[in-house]
């Protein structure tokens, strides 16, 4: 039996009644099997529990199956449902297009697999409707979240968010959960600054918002992994690394108008800017690390058929560590010449042992969970493990190299 719909509280007089208060975008690409049950379940949930006018938009990213036909039929059958067609793929492109055209006061999106329990939708958007917050995100990594997923995706998610905290000093806990919302007037200022049109879109939006001092509300969610996920992990991880480096450079150079984003009309106060130079070393380290990760993977692919998974990984890491330490010594920390060189490489080898423990442990966990896993499964796990090892390596190298370099400078020993 359907529950009675709760009476709506008085609407803000500044919001026109005919327009939706909430628009939920569902970005899709070739989702002919999941689309209809997702939209019907979402529509029923909103109709029964959401006390304001709403609209559901299916944003089709260049689907080549029956997805457009199903979306058009649902738009004709379900009140408050529409669909838009894009000729290029990209989740960020779909959200940017749909949100830019929306008349709603609050803009949200969720993944078509409905991995996130819809009970969290009202807690997600309520702080935005009330004006308490500017953006809201679901998080699978906070206390109170209940998550069911495999070890590979758990490791990748935690490593990715750990790398964000280590390089861009973010405060939010989960950049990748496909369950987010933003106030329309905030989105109007943020969207022109977000360059990515694919998977890094979410992260870039959140980092810019946080640096501008906008308030981000987090909602712990119940989340069940979709085993049929079609995200290509290795290209996505590499694209995310490039996105972090690009965004970090823009922030370090002051190329984003953060002060304007934190101005009148938001719930936040003054922009929160990082201390001068806080980003410089992590950004340079990230650039070196991205190159080292690519080299590590390439060497691993070459060595694995001859030496096996663990030995191939060890040999690849050993060579990469020597090159990585030399590059970070000069490029990241600005140390030139041979002064302190043995100690610095000893620190690099210490970081190697830490990286070997992380990457080797990740491979061992993978082979325990998925016996017979081949290179196609191992490479994404190694990428995630490399991200975690990179954060640890940065802290070890900074703790080892900088004190040695500073002590030589203060005692008058030339650094070059």
C-alpha positions in Angstrom: 0.0 0.0 0.0 1.3 3.4 -0.9 2.2 5.7 2.0 0.4 9.0 2.1 2.5 11.8 0.7 3.5 14.3 3.3 2.2 17.9 2.9 4.8 20.2 1.5 6.3 22.9 3.7 5.9 26.5 2.5 8.1 27.1 -0.5 10.6 29.9 -0.7 8.6 32.8 -2.4 11.7 33.5 -4.5 11.3 30.1 -6.2 8.6 30.0 -8.9 6.0 27.3 -8.1 5.7 25.8 -11.6 9.4 25.0 -11.8 10.9 21.9 -10.1 12.7 22.5 -6.9 14.9 19.4 -7.5 16.2 18.0 -10.8 17.9 14.6 -10.7 20.1 13.7 -13.7 20.8 10.1 -14.6 23.7 10.0 -17.0 23.7 6.9 -19.2 25.6 5.2 -22.0 24.2 1.9 -23.5 22.1 1.1 -20.4 19.1 -0.5 -22.1 18.8 -3.1 -19.3 19.2 -0.9 -16.2 17.6 2.3 -17.4 13.9 1.5 -17.1 13.9 -0.1 -13.6 16.2 2.7 -12.3 14.0 5.5 -13.5 10.7 3.9 -12.4 12.1 3.2 -9.0 13.5 6.7 -8.7 10.3 8.3 -9.8 8.2 6.2 -7.4 10.5 7.1 -4.5 10.4 10.8 -5.3 6.6 10.8 -5.7 6.2 9.2 -2.3 8.8 10.9 -0.2 9.9 14.2 -1.7 7.6 17.1 -0.7 8.5 19.5 -3.5 8.1 19.5 -7.3 10.8 17.5 -9.0 12.1 16.5 -12.4 14.1 13.5 -13.6 16.4 13.9 -16.6 17.9 11.0 -18.4 21.1 12.3 -20.1 22.0 9.9 -22.9 25.7 10.0 -23.8 25.8 8.8 -27.5 24.2 5.4 -26.8 24.1 3.0 -29.7 21.6 0.4 -28.2 17.9 0.9 -27.2 18.7 3.4 -24.5 17.4 6.5 -26.4 14.1 4.7 -27.3 13.5 3.6 -23.7 14.4 7.1 -22.4 11.9 8.7 -24.8 9.2 6.2 -23.8 9.7 6.8 -20.0 9.6 10.6 -20.6 6.2 10.1 -22.2 4.8 7.9 -19.5 6.2 9.4 -16.2 5.2 12.9 -15.2 8.1 15.1 -14.6 10.5 13.0 -16.6 12.5 14.1 -19.7 15.6 13.0 -21.6 18.4 14.8 -23.5 20.6 13.3 -26.1 24.4 14.1 -26.4 26.4 13.0 -29.3 29.6 12.5 -27.3 30.4 10.3 -24.3 31.4 11.6 -20.9 29.6 11.7 -17.5 30.9 15.2 -16.8 29.7 16.3 -20.3 26.2 15.0 -19.5 26.0 16.6 -16.1 27.4 19.9 -17.4 24.8 20.0 -20.2 21.8 19.0 -18.1 22.6 21.2 -15.1 23.3 24.2 -17.2 19.9 24.0 -18.8 17.9 23.2 -15.6 15.4 25.7 -14.0 15.5 23.8 -10.7 16.8 25.3 -7.5 18.8 22.2 -6.6 20.6 20.0 -9.1 21.6 16.4 -8.3 22.7 13.2 -10.0 23.0 9.5 -9.3 24.3 6.5 -11.2 21.9 4.4 -13.2 22.8 1.2 -11.3 21.3 2.7 -8.1 24.2 1.4 -6.0 23.3 4.0 -3.4 20.2 3.5 -1.3 17.6 6.1 -2.3 16.8 6.7 1.3 19.8 9.0 1.4 18.4 11.3 -1.3 16.3 13.5 0.9 19.1 13.9 3.5 21.4 14.8 0.6 19.4 17.6 -0.8 17.6 18.9 2.3 20.7 21.1 3.4 20.7 22.7 0.0 17.0 23.4 -0.1 17.3 25.0 3.4 20.3 27.1 2.4 22.5 25.4 5.0 25.1 24.1 2.4 26.2 24.8 -1.1 27.0 21.2 -2.3 26.3 17.8 -0.9 27.9 14.4 -1.6 27.3 10.9 -0.6 30.3 9.2 1.1 31.1 5.5 1.4 34.2 6.2 3.5 32.7 7.9 6.6 31.5 6.4 9.8 28.0 5.3 9.4 28.3 4.2 5.8 27.5 0.6 5.0 29.3 -0.6 1.8 29.3 -4.0 0.0 32.0 -4.2 -2.7 35.0 -6.3 -3.7 38.6 -5.7 -2.4 39.8 -4.3 -5.7 37.4 -1.5 -5.8 37.7 -0.8 -2.1 41.5 -0.5 -2.4 41.2 1.7 -5.5 38.7 4.0 -3.9 40.7 4.5 -0.7 43.9 5.0 -2.6 42.4 7.6 -4.9 40.9 9.6 -2.0 44.1 9.3 0.0 46.1 10.6 -3.0 43.7 13.6 -3.2 44.3 14.4 0.4 48.0 14.0 0.1 48.4 16.1 -3.1 45.5 18.6 -3.1 44.9 18.7 0.6 41.1 18.1 0.3 38.9 17.8 3.3 36.0 15.8 1.8 36.1 12.0 2.1 34.7 10.5 -1.1 35.2 12.2 -4.5 33.9 9.4 -6.6 30.6 8.3 -5.2 27.9 8.8 -7.9 25.5 10.6 -5.6 25.9 14.4 -5.5 23.9 17.6 -5.4 24.6 21.4 -5.8 22.5 24.6 -5.5 21.7 26.0 -8.9 23.3 29.4 -8.3 26.5 27.8 -7.0 26.6 25.5 -10.1 26.1 28.5 -12.3 29.5 29.9 -11.0 31.3 26.6 -10.7 30.5 24.9 -14.0 32.4 27.4 -16.3 35.6 26.6 -14.3 35.4 22.8 -14.5 37.3 21.7 -17.6 37.0 17.9 -17.4 34.0 16.3 -19.1 34.5 12.7 -18.1 35.1 10.9 -14.7 37.3 13.6 -13.1 34.4 16.1 -13.4 33.2 15.3 -9.9 36.6 15.7 -8.3 37.4 18.9 -10.1 34.0 20.4 -9.1 34.5 19.6 -5.4 38.1 20.7 -5.2 37.3 24.1 -6.7 34.3 24.5 -4.5 36.2 23.6 -1.3 39.1 26.0 -2.1 36.6 28.8 -2.7 35.2 28.3 0.9 31.9 26.8 -0.2 30.2 24.5 2.3 30.1 20.8 1.3 27.7 18.6 3.3 28.5 14.8 3.5 25.9 12.1 3.9 27.0 8.5 4.8 25.3 6.1 2.4 24.4 2.5 2.1 26.1 1.4 -1.1 26.2 -2.0 -2.9 28.8 -2.5 -5.7 27.5 -3.1 -9.2 29.4 -6.2 -10.5 28.5 -5.2 -14.1 30.3 -1.8 -13.8 31.8 -0.8 -17.2 34.3 1.7 -16.0 37.7 1.0 -17.6 39.9 1.4 -14.5 43.4 1.8 -15.9 42.6 4.6 -18.5 40.3 6.3 -15.9 43.1 6.2 -13.2 45.6 7.7 -15.6 43.1 10.4 -16.7 42.5 11.2 -13.0 46.3 11.6 -12.4 46.5 14.0 -15.3 43.5 15.9 -14.0 45.0 16.2 -10.5 48.2 17.6 -12.0 46.4 20.1 -14.2 44.1 21.3 -11.4 47.0 21.5 -9.0 48.9 23.7 -11.4 46.0 26.0 -11.9 45.5 26.4 -8.1 49.2 26.9 -7.5 49.4 29.6 -10.1 46.2 31.4 -9.0 44.5 30.9 -12.3 41.0 30.2 -10.8 38.8 33.1 -9.5 38.2 31.5 -6.1 37.3 34.8 -4.4 34.4 35.4 -6.7 33.0 32.0 -6.1 32.9 32.6 -2.4 31.1 35.9 -2.7 27.5 37.0 -2.0 24.8 34.5 -2.5 26.6 31.5 -0.9 26.3 30.1 2.6 30.0 30.1 3.1 32.2 32.8 4.4 35.5 34.1 3.0 37.5 31.8 0.6 39.8 29.3 2.3 43.1 29.5 0.4 46.0 27.2 1.0 49.1 28.7 2.6 51.7 30.0 0.0 53.8 27.2 -1.4 51.7 24.4 0.2 50.9 22.9 -3.1 54.2 23.3 -4.9 56.0 20.2 -3.7 53.0 17.8 -3.8 52.2 18.9 -7.4 55.8 18.4 -8.6 55.8 15.1 -6.8 52.6 14.1 -8.5 54.0 14.9 -11.9 57.1 12.7 -11.2 54.9 10.0 -9.7 52.6 9.9 -12.7 55.6 9.3 -15.0 57.1 6.7 -12.6 53.7 4.9 -12.4 53.6 4.6 -16.2 57.2 3.3 -16.3 56.4 0.9 -13.5 53.4 -0.6 -15.4 55.4 -0.8 -18.6 58.3 -2.6 -17.0 55.9 -4.9 -15.1 54.2 -5.9 -18.4 57.7 -6.7 -19.9 59.1 -8.6 -16.9 56.0 -10.5 -15.7 56.1 -13.2 -18.4 59.7 -13.9 -17.6 60.0 -13.4 -13.9 56.4 -13.8 -12.6 54.1 -11.3 -10.9 55.9 -10.7 -7.6 59.5 -10.8 -8.9 58.6 -8.7 -12.0 56.9 -6.2 -9.7 60.0 -6.0 -7.4 62.5 -5.5 -10.3 60.3 -2.9 -11.9 59.9 -1.0 -8.6 63.7 -1.1 -8.0 64.6 0.6 -11.2 61.7 3.1 -10.9 62.7 3.9 -7.4 66.3 4.9 -8.4 64.9 7.2 -11.2 62.1 8.4 -9.0 64.4 9.5 -6.2 66.8 11.3 -8.6 63.9 13.1 -10.2 62.2 14.1 -6.9 65.6 15.1 -5.4 66.1 17.7 -8.2 62.6 18.6 -9.4 60.4 18.3 -6.3 62.8 19.4 -3.5 65.3 21.5 -5.5 68.4 19.6 -4.4 71.3 19.6 -6.9 74.8 18.3 -6.8 76.2 15.2 -5.0 75.9 16.5 -1.4 73.8 14.1 0.6 73.3 11.8 -2.4 73.9 8.4 -0.7 71.6 9.3 2.2 68.9 10.5 -0.2 69.0 7.2 -2.2 69.0 5.3 1.0 65.7 7.2 1.8 64.5 6.2 -1.6 65.2 2.6 -1.0 63.3 2.8 2.3 60.4 4.2 0.3 60.9 1.3 -2.1 60.4 -1.2 0.7 57.2 0.6 1.7 56.0 0.7 -1.9 56.9 -3.0 -2.3 54.9 -3.8 0.8 51.9 -1.9 -0.6 52.0 -3.1 -4.2 53.1 -6.7 -3.3 50.4 -6.9 -0.7 47.8 -5.7 -3.1 48.8 -8.3 -5.7 48.8 -11.0 -3.0 45.3 -9.9 -1.9 44.1 -10.0 -5.5 45.4 -13.5 -6.2 43.9 -14.7 -2.9 40.5 -13.2 -3.8 40.7 -14.0 -7.5 42.9 -17.0 -8.1 44.3 -17.0 -11.6 43.9 -13.3 -12.1 45.9 -12.1 -15.2 47.6 -8.9 -16.2 44.3 -7.3 -17.2 43.1 -7.5 -13.6 46.5 -6.9 -12.0 47.3 -3.6 -13.7 44.3 -1.6 -12.2 45.2 -3.0 -8.8 48.8 -2.0 -9.2 47.7 1.5 -10.3 45.6 1.9 -7.1 48.5 0.5 -5.0 50.9 2.8 -6.6 48.7 5.8 -5.7 48.7 4.7 -2.0 52.5 4.0 -2.1 53.0 7.5 -3.7 51.5 9.3 -0.7 53.7 7.3 1.7 56.8 7.8 -0.6 56.2 11.6 -0.6 56.1 11.8 3.2 59.2 9.5 3.5 61.3 11.4 0.9 60.3 14.8 2.4 61.2 13.7 5.9 64.5 12.2 4.7 65.8 14.7 2.0 64.7 18.1 3.3 66.3 17.9 6.8 69.6 16.7 5.3 69.5 19.5 2.6 68.5 22.2 5.2 71.2 21.2 7.6 73.9 21.4 4.9 72.7 24.8 3.9 72.7 26.2 7.4 76.2 24.9 8.1 77.5 26.5 4.9 77.9 23.4 2.7 76.9 24.3 -0.9 73.9 22.5 -2.2 75.1 22.5 -5.8 
